């Protein structure tokens, strides 16, 4: 395999840098709604300095399915709503089901994971009931990096349904970024993207009550550890593009 031009010099600059550790969280990303059965970028962020993602360290990824219902015309009735997808008691989030009535969170009376149902008691008649929930349906999850010219490289792929079913306390999700020395690196102005193709609508937030403020899926999680440098590393972007192209 041919050598990458300037690779040794860039590698020396990388090793001479003084990185600090931190974690990307959901708040770092621009979030988008997933379209059922379409491959969509549902989370994306652009780095302003070089970053290196961490292999074999715990990662959190939980992306919720969203469905909406209308309460009946009698306030205070207990109602059971049938979800369209496989509701699972997920180990990827502490709250597999989160319900809103219009603009306010609504307590669940019961959750039946076998029947895929949620029972609640709406306080108001004809209100909008929004449900963010962890689905076990097969869904293709891809974490990738994207160069400024749009070229992408996959870093991790998984079935999100299995990720949701995983016991993260005993078997945490981790990335294996060992394809090459450069695989985990992102150069300045590169993007980190989360891509999802799922049979359901994946949502991070929605203005359920119509008051102009979004109700958030606080049970959805993103946590990806990294190291970053304060200063740019000359030539890193070109090395990353060449490295990806030759593999």
N, C-alpha and C positions, 0 to 999 in steps of 0.2 A: 504494500500500500504506500502510495506516494506521501512524502512528508508535507505537512501544511506549512505554507510560507509564513515565516515570522513566529511559528508556534513556540519555539524555545524562548524567544524574547518575551512573548506574552505570558507564558507560563511562569517565567521569573518575576514578572510584574505582579501576577496573581499571588505568588507565594510571598512576595515582599509586602503585600497589602496587610493592613491591620483590621480584619473584619470584626463586626460585633454581631451577636446573636439576637434574633427576634423571631416573631411569628406573624405571618399574614393571617388576618382574621376576616370575617365577613364584611366588616366595615371598610376594609381596604379595597374592595371590589366594586365595580359597576355591575349591578345585578339586572338580569333580564328574565322575562317570563318564557318558559319553555312551551313549544307548540307540540301537541301530541303527535307522535310518530315522525317527527322531523328532527334532524340533527341541528341543535342550536347551541350557540355560546350563551350559557346562562350566568356566567360570572367571568369578569375580565378586569385585569389591572395592568397598568404600564409602569415599569420601574424607571426611576430617574437616576439610578446609579447601579453598578454591577451587584448582582445577587447570586448566591449559590444555594440551591435547595438542599435539604439534608436527607441523605439516604438512611433507611432503617431507624427512623425516629417516628414517634407516634403522630399520625395525621387524623384530623376529624373532618369527615365529609358526610353531611346529612342534608338531603334536599327533599322538600316536602311536596307531595301531591296536594292539589287544591280542588275542592268542590264547594258548590254554593246551593243553598236550599231556601225555601220560603216557609216561615212558620205559619201555622194555621191561624184562623181568624179569632181564636180564643186565647187571650193572654193567660199564662200560667199553666198551660197543659204540658204534661210530659209527652215528648215526641221522640220517636226513633227514626233516624235517617239512615238509609241504605247507601253505603259508599260503592262506587263503581269499580274499585280496584281492591287489591289484596292488602287489607289493613294488617300490619304486623306490629308486634310488641318489640320495637327496635332496641338494639343495644348500642346504636350509634347516637342516640339522643335521649335525654332524660324525660322527654315528654313526647311520646309518639303521636299524640292527638292534641291539637290546640283548636278551640272553638271560639269564634266571635259571634255575638249578636249585634248587628250593625257596627257601632264603634267601640263596643266594650267586650272584654273577654267574658265568656260564659262557662261556668263550671259544667263538667260532664257528670251526669247521673250514673251512667254505666257505659262500658265499652265492651263489645263482644267481638273479639278478634276472629273467632271461627266464622261468625255470620257477617263480618265486615259492616257492623252497625255501631252507631254512636247515639246514645240517648241523652237528651238535655231537656231543660224546662225553660223555654223562652219567656222573658218577662213581658214581651209586647206582642200584640197580634200582628200578623203579616210582616214581621221583621225579616231581615236578611240574615241567614245563618251561614257563615263561612267556616269551612273546616280545612285546616292544614294537617296533613297526616302522613305518616311514614308508610310507604307502599313497598310490598315485597315483589311486585311484578318485575320481570326481566327488563332491565333498562341499561343501555350502553353508556357508561361514564368514561370520559377521557379527560385527563389533565395534560395540557400541552403548552409549549412555549411558541411564540410567534415573533418572527423578525419584523422589522419595520416595513419590509417589502411584502409582507403577508405570508411568507414561507413558514410552515409550521413543523414542529417535531413532537411526536407523542412522547410523553414522559411516563404516564401510567394509564392503564385501562382496567376496567372492572365492571362487573354487573352491579349496578347500584342496589338492586333488590337484595343481593347477597351481602353487600356492605351494610345495609340496614339490619340484616339478620345476624350479623357477626356479633360475638361477645367481645366488645372492644376492651373491656377490663382485663380479659384473659388473653385476647388475641388482637392487639391493636393493629389498625391499618397502617402500613408503612409503604414508602416508595423505594423501589430498587432502581437507582439511577447510575448503575455501574457499567452501562454500555460503553462509555468512553470517559476519559478524564473530564471532558467538556460537557457531558450530558446535563449535569445539574445547573450549569451556569446560565444566567441571563445577563446580557449586556445592557447598557444604558439604552432606554427607549424601546426595549423588547417588552412583550406582553406575556403574562401568565393567564391562561384561559382554562375554564372548566366547561366542557362540552357535554351535553346530555341528549340522548335520544330515548324517549320514554313513551309509553302508551297513554300517559295522563298529562294534564297540565301541571307543570312544575312552577310554583310561585314562591317568591320570597316575601312579597308584600302586595296589598291591594286595599284600595279605599272601599271597604265593604259597606260602610254606613253612608257614604256619599257626602261626608262633611269636608272633603278636600284633604284629609289626612289619612295616610296609609296605615292599615292594621298589619303588623309585622309578624312573620313566621319566626318567632323567637326560638322555636324548636329546631329550626334549620341551622346547621353549623358548618363553618369552614375554619380550619386551623392548620396551617402549613408552615413548619419551621424552616428558617433560612439563616444564612449569614450574609452580611452586606458590607461593602466598603464605603467610605465617605467620598472618595474621589473616583473619577472615571479611570478605566484601565485601557490605555491606548491599544488599538488593534484587536480587542476582545470580540467585537461583533463579527469581524471578518473571519476570525478563527472559528467561531461558532457556526457560521454559515457554511464554511468549507468542511468542517467536521461532520455536520449533519448530511451534507450532500454526498459524502463519500461512503456513508453507511447505508 
